[in-house]
Amino acid sequence: MVTGMRPPVEVSVFLLSLLGPGVLFTMNKIPALQEPLPILGMGMFVLGSVLLLLILTVQPKTKVDPLFYVFAEFTINCMVGLTNALEQDGFISGFMDFYLKMGEPHLGTAYAVMMSYWEVVHVILLLTVIHRMFTGKSYRSLALLWAGSSIANEIVVIPGVVIGKYGSNIRPAFWRNVLFFLVPFWAASQLFRRPKQMPVVTADKIAAEQKKSLLSRPADLLLSLLLLGAMAFFVFRGFVVLDCPLDACFTYIYQYEPYLKDPVGFPRIMMLVYFFYAVPLVGILLYGLNIPGCSWMLDWTIFFAGAMAQTQWCHIGASLHSRTSFTYRAPADKRWPVITLNVLLAIVPALLALRCRTNPAYFMKPVPKGQTNDDKKKN
């Protein structure tokens, strides 16, 4: 734990993150810096400079969690994303014009704008994690929430750009996304390996909870049904974007969610990610919800909740945004049923994570008798 730092570390990181928009504004005034390679070079230079500054600023003799530097660097990237969203929707100007032309043209799409607005959530999570890290409080769960959201973001954006209509116009600056894709995987692997703090529950209470059948746990029964429904919807929409010839698929994509065929590529990739990755993961979570003692549920439900919240925010917002061609926007007469279904896909994983965290006895391993609920143990 680091003490005696003034100002607080999270405030320092936030102030450093403002360098990103500042550099963009400066580059927008200097034509020599607006070519593809200088854009990539300046981006990497800023990230490297901030990393060096952080290493020199944080007390050298103090042991600092390496994840701190990851969270700090991503905070800078988040502020750049938020700048993009504000400029694309006309709230500010003079920052991103050159970058959209010579850096990452896809950032002007509705999906990317909604993705950029989501960076507000990332900034709040990251600064909170940094604050808790330097005050000796637990931050593992919040960091896993960020990791799930960040990985889901890049796992859709990178292939979406490559296979979508912007695939023929990829600039060098785009490839920095590979770094922002790989680092969260490393961060998540570090977080998953670390022991989690869990309240110690008496053996009798754990045994009583784990003896209950699914019918005796109405909340879990409802969540199981909702997860099964989500799996079915994931599979159905996967068939839709794979051009399934069934009448139901044809009707859905033309009358309910035409955004799925938007040539930007992001919605198609998202549905395929759901089909190939979310479906098996939900199946595993269903297993953990019905088999007692699966303590890994407390981590994976948070990770999954972060991923679903991020992707569904982008998907819903982009299907309604004015930057999406009218042809691909959600039809007015079918809008609310479609929005409701998509909102449920974001809410159900969050409810599952909340259920696991608020009453974890069903997912815990039995503990020796005599321990009290006030004690803590590493599980």
LOVEXMI-82577 format. One line per 3 residues: number of its first residue (from 1); their letters; for each residue x, y, z of C-alpha. Coordinates in Angstrom, 1 decimal. Example, Ala and Ser with C-alpha at 12.3 -4.5 7.8 and 13.67 -1.06 7.14 Angstrom:
BEGIN
1) AS) 12.3 -4.5 7.8 | 13.7 -1.1 7.1
This chain:
BEGIN
1) MVT) 0.0 0.0 0.0 | 1.2 3.5 -0.9 | 0.6 6.2 1.6
4) GMR) 1.3 9.9 2.0 | 1.0 10.7 -1.7 | -0.4 14.1 -2.6
7) PPV) -2.5 14.4 -4.7 | -4.1 11.0 -4.5 | -2.8 8.6 -7.2
10) EVS) -6.2 8.4 -9.0 | -6.3 12.2 -9.3 | -2.8 12.2 -10.8
13) VFL) -3.8 9.5 -13.3 | -6.9 11.4 -14.3 | -4.9 14.5 -14.9
16) LSL) -2.3 12.6 -16.9 | -5.1 11.1 -19.0 | -6.0 14.6 -20.2
19) LGP) -2.8 14.5 -22.1 | -4.5 12.3 -24.7 | -7.0 14.9 -25.9
22) GVL) -4.4 17.6 -25.6 | -2.0 15.7 -27.9 | -4.9 15.2 -30.4
25) FTM) -5.8 18.9 -30.4 | -2.1 19.8 -31.0 | -1.7 17.2 -33.8
28) NKI) -4.8 18.6 -35.4 | -3.0 21.9 -35.9 | 0.3 20.4 -37.3
31) PAL) 0.0 18.9 -40.8 | 3.3 17.1 -40.5 | 1.9 14.9 -37.7
34) QEP) -1.2 14.0 -39.5 | 0.2 11.2 -41.7 | -0.4 7.5 -40.9
37) LPI) 3.0 6.6 -39.5 | 3.5 9.8 -37.4 | 0.0 9.2 -35.9
40) LGM) 1.0 5.7 -34.8 | 4.4 7.0 -33.6 | 2.9 9.8 -31.5
43) GMF) 0.3 7.4 -30.0 | 3.0 5.0 -28.8 | 5.3 7.9 -27.7
46) VLG) 2.5 9.3 -25.5 | 1.8 5.9 -23.9 | 5.5 5.3 -23.3
49) SVL) 6.1 8.7 -21.9 | 3.2 8.4 -19.5 | 4.4 5.0 -18.4
52) LLL) 7.8 6.4 -17.7 | 6.4 9.3 -15.8 | 4.3 7.0 -13.7
55) ILT) 7.3 4.9 -12.8 | 9.3 7.9 -11.8 | 6.4 9.5 -9.9
58) VQP) 5.2 6.6 -7.9 | 7.7 6.1 -5.0 | 10.5 3.9 -6.3
61) KTK) 11.0 2.1 -3.0 | 7.3 1.2 -2.8 | 6.1 -2.1 -4.2
64) VDP) 3.5 -1.3 -6.8 | 1.1 -3.8 -8.4 | 2.1 -4.1 -12.1
67) LFY) -1.6 -3.9 -12.9 | -1.6 -0.3 -11.8 | 0.3 0.7 -14.9
70) VFA) -2.2 -1.2 -17.0 | -5.1 0.6 -15.5 | -3.4 4.0 -15.8
73) EFT) -2.5 3.5 -19.5 | -6.1 2.4 -20.3 | -7.4 5.5 -18.5
76) INC) -5.6 7.6 -21.1 | -7.1 5.5 -23.9 | -10.5 6.0 -22.4
79) MVG) -10.2 9.8 -22.5 | -9.3 9.7 -26.1 | -12.3 7.5 -26.8
82) LTN) -14.6 9.9 -24.9 | -13.2 12.8 -26.9 | -14.1 11.0 -30.1
85) ALE) -17.7 10.4 -29.0 | -18.2 14.1 -28.0 | -16.8 15.3 -31.3
88) QDG) -18.7 12.9 -33.5 | -22.0 14.0 -31.9 | -21.1 17.7 -32.2
91) FIS) -20.4 18.7 -28.6 | -16.7 19.6 -29.3 | -14.5 20.1 -32.4
94) GFM) -10.9 20.3 -33.4 | -9.6 17.0 -32.0 | -10.4 14.1 -34.3
97) DFY) -10.8 15.3 -37.9 | -7.3 14.2 -39.0 | -7.4 11.0 -36.9
100) LKM) -10.6 9.8 -38.6 | -9.1 10.4 -42.1 | -5.6 9.0 -41.5
103) GEP) -5.8 7.0 -38.3 | -9.0 5.0 -37.6 | -11.8 5.9 -40.0
106) HLG) -14.2 3.4 -38.3 | -14.3 5.6 -35.2 | -16.9 7.7 -37.1
109) TAY) -19.5 4.8 -37.1 | -22.4 4.7 -34.8 | -21.0 1.6 -33.1
112) AVM) -17.7 3.2 -32.4 | -19.4 6.3 -31.0 | -21.4 4.2 -28.6
115) MSY) -18.3 2.3 -27.7 | -16.5 5.6 -27.0 | -19.3 6.8 -24.7
118) WEV) -18.9 3.5 -22.8 | -15.4 4.7 -21.9 | -17.0 6.8 -19.2
121) VHV) -17.8 3.6 -17.4 | -14.3 2.4 -17.9 | -12.8 5.6 -16.5
124) ILL) -15.0 5.3 -13.4 | -14.1 1.7 -12.9 | -10.3 2.2 -13.5
127) LTV) -10.0 5.3 -11.2 | -12.0 3.4 -8.5 | -9.8 0.4 -8.9
130) IHR) -6.6 2.6 -8.6 | -8.1 4.3 -5.5 | -8.8 1.0 -3.8
133) MFT) -5.5 -0.4 -4.8 | -3.6 2.5 -3.1 | -5.8 2.5 0.0
136) GKS) -5.4 -1.2 0.7 | -9.0 -2.2 -0.2 | -10.1 -5.1 -2.4
139) YRS) -10.4 -4.2 -6.1 | -10.4 -7.6 -7.7 | -14.1 -7.8 -8.6
142) LAL) -14.2 -4.3 -10.1 | -11.0 -5.1 -12.1 | -12.6 -8.3 -13.4
145) LWA) -15.7 -6.3 -14.5 | -13.4 -3.9 -16.4 | -11.5 -6.8 -18.0
148) GSS) -14.6 -8.5 -19.2 | -15.9 -5.2 -20.7 | -12.5 -4.3 -22.3
151) IAN) -11.9 -7.7 -23.9 | -15.5 -7.8 -25.3 | -14.9 -4.4 -26.8
154) EIV) -11.8 -5.3 -28.7 | -12.9 -8.8 -29.6 | -15.7 -7.2 -31.6
157) VIP) -13.9 -4.1 -32.9 | -10.8 -5.7 -34.4 | -12.4 -8.4 -36.6
160) GVV) -15.3 -6.1 -37.3 | -13.0 -3.5 -38.9 | -11.1 -6.2 -40.8
163) IGK) -14.1 -7.9 -42.4 | -16.4 -4.8 -42.6 | -16.5 -2.0 -45.1
166) YGS) -13.4 -0.4 -43.5 | -11.2 -3.4 -44.1 | -9.8 -2.0 -47.3
169) NIR) -8.8 1.3 -45.6 | -6.8 0.1 -42.5 | -4.2 2.5 -41.4
172) PAF) -1.1 1.8 -39.2 | -2.8 3.4 -36.1 | -5.4 0.7 -36.1
175) WRN) -2.9 -2.0 -35.1 | -2.4 -0.4 -31.7 | -5.7 -2.1 -30.9
178) VLF) -3.9 -5.4 -30.9 | -2.0 -4.2 -27.8 | -5.2 -3.0 -26.1
181) FLV) -6.7 -6.5 -27.0 | -3.8 -8.6 -25.5 | -3.1 -6.6 -22.4
184) PFW) -6.6 -7.1 -20.8 | -6.2 -10.8 -21.4 | -3.0 -10.8 -19.4
187) AAS) -4.6 -8.6 -16.7 | -7.6 -11.0 -16.5 | -5.3 -14.0 -16.2
190) QLF) -3.5 -12.3 -13.3 | -6.7 -11.4 -11.6 | -8.2 -14.9 -11.9
193) RRP) -5.1 -16.4 -10.4 | -5.2 -14.2 -7.3 | -7.0 -15.5 -4.2
196) KQM) -10.4 -13.9 -3.7 | -11.7 -12.6 -0.3 | -14.9 -14.3 0.7
199) PVV) -16.9 -14.1 4.0 | -16.6 -17.3 6.0 | -20.0 -18.9 6.4
202) TAD) -20.7 -21.6 8.9 | -20.6 -25.2 7.7 | -24.2 -25.7 8.7
205) KIA) -25.4 -22.8 6.6 | -23.4 -23.9 3.6 | -24.8 -27.5 3.9
208) AEQ) -28.3 -26.2 4.3 | -28.0 -24.0 1.2 | -26.4 -26.7 -0.9
211) KKS) -29.1 -29.3 0.0 | -31.8 -27.2 -1.6 | -33.1 -28.3 -5.0
214) LLS) -33.5 -25.8 -7.9 | -37.3 -25.8 -7.2 | -36.5 -24.7 -3.6
217) RPA) -34.5 -21.7 -5.0 | -37.0 -19.6 -7.0 | -34.5 -16.9 -7.8
220) DLL) -32.1 -19.4 -9.2 | -34.9 -21.2 -11.1 | -35.9 -17.9 -12.8
223) LSL) -32.3 -17.0 -13.6 | -31.8 -20.5 -15.1 | -34.8 -20.0 -17.3
226) LLL) -33.6 -16.6 -18.4 | -30.2 -17.9 -19.2 | -31.7 -20.7 -21.3
229) GAM) -33.7 -18.1 -23.1 | -30.6 -16.0 -23.7 | -28.8 -19.1 -25.1
232) AFF) -31.6 -19.7 -27.5 | -31.6 -16.0 -28.6 | -27.8 -16.1 -29.1
235) VFR) -28.1 -19.2 -31.3 | -31.0 -17.8 -33.3 | -29.3 -14.5 -34.1
238) GFV) -26.1 -16.5 -34.9 | -28.1 -18.3 -37.6 | -29.6 -15.0 -38.8
241) VLD) -26.2 -13.4 -39.5 | -25.0 -16.6 -41.1 | -27.8 -16.1 -43.7
244) CPL) -29.9 -19.0 -42.6 | -32.7 -19.5 -45.2 | -35.4 -20.2 -42.7
247) DAC) -38.4 -17.8 -42.9 | -38.1 -16.9 -39.3 | -34.5 -15.7 -39.8
250) FTY) -35.4 -13.7 -42.9 | -38.4 -12.1 -41.2 | -36.3 -11.2 -38.1
253) IYQ) -33.4 -9.5 -39.9 | -35.7 -7.4 -42.2 | -38.5 -6.6 -39.9
256) YEP) -37.0 -6.5 -36.4 | -33.2 -6.0 -36.4 | -32.0 -4.8 -39.8
259) YLK) -28.9 -3.5 -38.0 | -27.6 -7.0 -38.1 | -26.8 -6.6 -41.8
262) DPV) -25.2 -3.2 -41.5 | -22.0 -3.4 -43.7 | -19.8 -1.9 -41.0
265) GFP) -19.4 -5.5 -39.8 | -19.6 -5.0 -36.0 | -23.1 -6.4 -35.5
268) RIM) -22.3 -9.5 -37.5 | -19.1 -10.2 -35.5 | -20.9 -9.6 -32.2
271) MLV) -23.6 -12.1 -33.0 | -20.9 -14.7 -34.0 | -19.0 -14.0 -30.8
274) YFF) -22.2 -14.6 -28.9 | -22.9 -17.8 -30.9 | -19.4 -19.4 -30.5
277) YAV) -18.3 -18.0 -27.1 | -21.3 -16.7 -25.1 | -23.4 -19.8 -25.6
280) PLV) -20.8 -22.2 -24.2 | -20.0 -19.8 -21.3 | -23.7 -19.5 -20.4
283) GIL) -24.0 -23.3 -20.5 | -21.1 -23.4 -18.0 | -22.7 -20.8 -15.8
286) LYG) -25.9 -22.8 -15.8 | -24.0 -25.8 -14.6 | -22.5 -23.7 -11.8
289) LNI) -25.9 -22.4 -10.8 | -27.2 -25.9 -10.4 | -24.2 -27.7 -9.0
292) PGC) -23.2 -26.6 -5.4 | -19.6 -25.7 -4.6 | -18.6 -24.0 -7.8
295) SWM) -16.7 -21.1 -6.3 | -15.4 -19.9 -9.7 | -19.0 -18.6 -10.3
298) LDW) -18.2 -15.5 -8.3 | -15.5 -14.5 -10.7 | -16.8 -15.6 -14.0
301) TIF) -20.3 -14.1 -13.5 | -18.7 -10.7 -12.9 | -16.5 -11.0 -16.0
304) FAG) -19.4 -12.1 -18.2 | -21.6 -9.3 -16.8 | -19.0 -6.7 -17.8
307) AMA) -18.7 -8.2 -21.3 | -22.5 -8.3 -21.9 | -23.1 -4.8 -20.6
310) QTQ) -20.5 -3.3 -22.9 | -21.5 -5.1 -26.1 | -25.3 -4.6 -25.5
313) WCH) -24.8 -0.9 -24.8 | -23.0 -0.6 -28.2 | -25.4 -2.7 -30.1
316) IGA) -28.6 -1.1 -28.8 | -27.2 2.4 -29.2 | -25.8 1.9 -32.6
319) SLH) -29.1 0.4 -33.9 | -30.8 3.7 -32.9 | -28.0 6.3 -33.6
322) SRT) -28.4 8.8 -36.4 | -25.0 7.8 -37.8 | -26.5 4.4 -38.7
325) SFT) -28.2 4.5 -42.1 | -32.0 4.7 -41.8 | -32.3 1.4 -43.6
328) YRA) -30.5 -0.4 -40.9 | -32.0 1.3 -37.8 | -34.6 -0.5 -35.7
331) PAD) -38.0 -0.1 -37.2 | -40.3 2.2 -35.2 | -43.1 -0.3 -34.9
334) KRW) -40.8 -3.1 -33.7 | -38.4 -0.9 -31.7 | -39.5 -1.5 -28.1
337) PVI) -39.8 -5.3 -28.3 | -36.3 -5.5 -29.8 | -34.8 -3.0 -27.3
340) TLN) -36.5 -4.9 -24.4 | -34.9 -8.2 -25.5 | -31.5 -6.6 -25.9
343) VLL) -31.7 -4.9 -22.5 | -32.6 -8.2 -20.9 | -29.4 -9.7 -22.4
346) AIV) -27.4 -7.1 -20.5 | -29.5 -7.2 -17.3 | -29.6 -11.0 -16.7
349) PAL) -25.8 -11.5 -16.4 | -25.7 -8.6 -14.0 | -28.5 -10.1 -11.9
352) LAL) -26.7 -13.5 -11.9 | -23.4 -11.8 -10.7 | -25.3 -9.9 -8.1
355) RCR) -27.0 -13.1 -6.8 | -23.6 -14.9 -6.6 | -22.0 -12.0 -4.6
358) TNP) -24.8 -11.3 -2.2 | -25.5 -14.9 -1.2 | -22.4 -17.0 -2.0
361) AYF) -23.1 -19.9 0.4 | -24.3 -22.2 -2.4 | -21.1 -21.7 -4.3
364) MKP) -18.7 -22.1 -1.4 | -16.8 -25.1 -0.2 | -17.7 -26.3 3.3
367) VPK) -15.6 -24.8 6.1 | -14.8 -26.3 9.5 | -17.5 -25.9 12.1
370) GQT) -17.0 -23.2 14.7 | -15.9 -20.4 12.3 | -18.1 -17.3 12.4
373) NDD) -19.6 -15.1 9.7 | -17.4 -12.2 10.8 | -14.2 -14.0 10.0
376) KKK) -12.5 -13.9 6.6 | -10.7 -16.5 4.7 | -9.0 -16.9 1.4
379) N) -10.8 -19.3 -0.9
